[in-house]
Each structure stands twice: as C-alpha cells, then as structure tokens.
Amino acid sequence: MRIVGKSILLRQVEREDLASIHDMSTSYNDISGYFTTYVRARSYWVKRFEQTGLWDDSYGMLVICDKDSAAILGIIYYFKHSYVVGYEISVTILKQNVRGKNIITEAVRIFSAYLFCTYSIPRIQFNTLVDITKNKDHLKYASDIGYTY
C-alpha cells in the first residue's frame, strides 16, 4: 500500500525498514521530546512483523517517507483500544532536521482520510504525549485538519 501526498508518501513497513526505524526511534538526540521513551527490543518488532506485517485489524504502522528521495522521515500508526469505538492514531517524525515542515499535518490528514474510507469507524482519536494545558500551539495542526479537543 502506498498513499501519496503532496510532499510525502505513506507506505507499509518492509522487513528491511525495521532496523532503521528501531535505530532512529532509540536515538534520543533526534526523536521528539513528545515521543515515548518506552523502547521495545528490535526482536519484538521483527517477531510482530513476521506475524502480521505490522498491519491487522487492531494495529497498523506505515512509514512516512520523503516523496522524492523515499528517505524515511517518521512513522504513523493506528491501534484499537477496548474503550474507544474506532482507532487511535499516533505519529512521530524521527529526524530532527525535517521537523516544522508540515509533515505531521500532511501525514495525519491523509492517514485519517484513508482510515475513514477503508474502515467502518465513527471516529479517530489522535494520540499525543504533549501536555496541551501547557503547549496549546503544539496541536494547532490537529485542529487545522478537523480534530477537536
């Protein structure tokens, strides 16, 4: 699967991506301060990839790539909770030098559209580790594309 946007493309994770994604997500100098510090072992992701391809009805991950170079910029994923009818999504840019270029806005917009068109769900909950009582501007992109708090 490939979802093409204006400056990015979202595609399914390939086996050879796992090492790179794991390395980038554990490089604390590059990842966002809003990304979880809980890190799973690379073997966990390899096993889960072999079982599901990191895509099933309860969890799905796509890599966010630069449209021109195909370089991996980040990840976006959905997951299902027992207390939510629909999906929750989370996104992170894994390279500090590409932040602030509307990549998250575009990724969330096209991923949300894909999920609503593909699954019979009434809502998508957007997940962030930001304390929005202290940093309301951080979620401006979410409200700009229709998410409410």
C-alpha positions as CSV (number, residue, x, y, z in Angstrom):
1,M,0.0,0.0,0.0
2,R,1.2,3.5,-0.9
3,I,-0.7,6.7,0.0
4,V,0.8,9.6,-1.9
5,G,0.6,13.2,-0.6
6,K,2.0,16.5,-1.8
7,S,5.4,16.1,-0.3
8,I,5.3,12.7,1.5
9,L,4.2,9.2,0.9
10,L,3.0,6.7,3.4
11,R,3.8,3.1,2.8
12,Q,3.7,-0.2,4.6
13,V,6.7,-1.2,6.6
14,E,9.1,-3.6,4.9
15,R,11.2,-6.1,6.8
16,E,14.4,-4.2,5.9
17,D,13.0,-1.0,7.4
18,L,12.8,-2.4,10.9
19,A,16.5,-1.9,11.8
20,S,16.4,1.7,10.6
21,I,13.2,2.5,12.3
22,H,14.4,1.0,15.6
23,D,17.7,2.8,15.4
24,M,16.1,6.2,14.7
25,S,13.4,5.7,17.4
26,T,16.1,5.0,20.0
27,S,18.4,7.9,19.1
28,Y,17.3,10.3,21.8
29,N,19.2,13.2,20.2
30,D,16.9,13.1,17.2
31,I,13.5,12.0,18.4
32,S,10.9,14.4,19.7
33,G,10.6,15.2,23.3
34,Y,6.9,14.1,22.9
35,F,7.8,10.6,21.7
36,T,7.6,7.8,24.2
37,T,10.9,6.7,25.9
38,Y,9.5,3.2,26.3
39,V,11.5,1.2,23.8
40,R,10.8,-2.4,22.8
41,A,13.6,-4.7,21.7
42,R,14.2,-4.9,17.9
43,S,13.4,-8.7,18.2
44,Y,9.9,-7.7,19.4
45,W,9.3,-5.8,16.2
46,V,10.8,-8.5,14.0
47,K,8.5,-11.1,15.6
48,R,5.5,-8.9,15.3
49,F,6.3,-8.1,11.7
50,E,6.6,-11.8,10.9
51,Q,3.3,-12.5,12.5
52,T,1.2,-9.6,11.0
53,G,3.4,-7.5,8.7
54,L,2.6,-4.7,11.3
55,W,-0.8,-4.5,9.8
56,D,-4.0,-6.1,11.0
57,D,-7.4,-5.0,12.4
58,S,-6.1,-3.9,15.7
59,Y,-2.7,-2.3,14.8
60,G,-1.2,-0.9,11.6
61,M,2.0,1.1,11.1
62,L,3.2,3.0,8.0
63,V,6.4,4.7,7.4
64,I,6.4,8.4,6.4
65,C,8.8,8.9,3.5
66,D,10.0,11.9,1.6
67,K,8.1,11.7,-1.7
68,D,11.2,12.5,-3.9
69,S,14.0,10.7,-2.1
70,A,12.0,7.9,-0.4
71,A,14.0,8.6,2.8
72,I,12.2,7.5,6.0
73,L,11.2,10.6,8.0
74,G,8.9,9.0,10.6
75,I,6.1,6.6,11.4
76,I,2.4,6.8,11.8
77,Y,0.2,4.1,13.2
78,Y,-3.3,3.2,14.4
79,F,-4.3,1.0,17.2
80,K,-7.5,-0.2,18.8
81,H,-8.4,0.2,22.5
82,S,-11.3,-1.6,24.2
83,Y,-12.7,1.8,25.4
84,V,-12.7,3.5,22.0
85,V,-15.1,2.8,19.1
86,G,-12.8,3.5,16.2
87,Y,-9.0,3.8,16.2
88,E,-6.4,5.9,17.9
89,I,-3.5,7.2,15.9
90,S,-0.1,8.4,16.8
91,V,2.7,9.9,14.7
92,T,6.3,10.9,15.1
93,I,9.0,12.4,13.0
94,L,12.2,10.6,13.7
95,K,14.6,13.1,12.2
96,Q,15.0,16.5,13.9
97,N,16.2,18.3,10.7
98,V,12.8,17.8,9.0
99,R,10.5,19.0,11.8
100,G,8.5,22.1,11.3
101,K,7.8,21.4,7.6
102,N,4.1,20.4,7.9
103,I,5.0,16.7,7.6
104,I,2.8,15.7,10.6
105,T,-0.1,17.7,9.3
106,E,0.0,16.1,5.9
107,A,0.6,12.6,7.3
108,V,-2.3,12.8,9.8
109,R,-4.6,14.3,7.1
110,I,-4.1,11.6,4.5
111,F,-3.8,8.7,7.0
112,S,-7.1,9.8,8.7
113,A,-8.8,10.0,5.3
114,Y,-7.5,6.5,4.4
115,L,-8.8,5.0,7.7
116,F,-12.3,6.6,7.4
117,C,-12.6,5.5,3.8
118,T,-11.4,1.9,4.5
119,Y,-12.9,1.0,7.8
120,S,-16.4,1.5,9.1
121,I,-15.4,3.6,12.1
122,P,-17.2,6.6,13.7
123,R,-14.1,8.3,15.0
124,I,-10.4,8.5,15.2
125,Q,-8.7,9.7,18.4
126,F,-5.4,11.5,17.9
127,N,-2.7,10.5,20.5
128,T,-0.1,12.8,21.8
129,L,2.2,12.9,24.7
130,V,2.0,16.7,24.8
131,D,0.5,18.4,27.9
132,I,-1.9,20.6,25.9
133,T,-2.6,22.7,29.0
134,K,1.0,23.9,28.7
135,N,1.5,23.8,25.0
136,K,-1.7,24.5,23.1
137,D,0.2,25.6,19.9
138,H,1.7,22.1,19.5
139,L,-1.7,20.7,18.5
140,K,-2.6,23.5,16.1
141,Y,-2.0,21.2,13.2
142,A,-4.5,18.7,14.6
143,S,-7.3,21.4,14.9
144,D,-6.4,22.8,11.5
145,I,-7.4,19.5,9.9
146,G,-10.5,18.9,11.9
147,Y,-9.6,17.2,15.1
148,T,-11.2,18.6,18.3
149,Y,-10.4,18.6,21.9
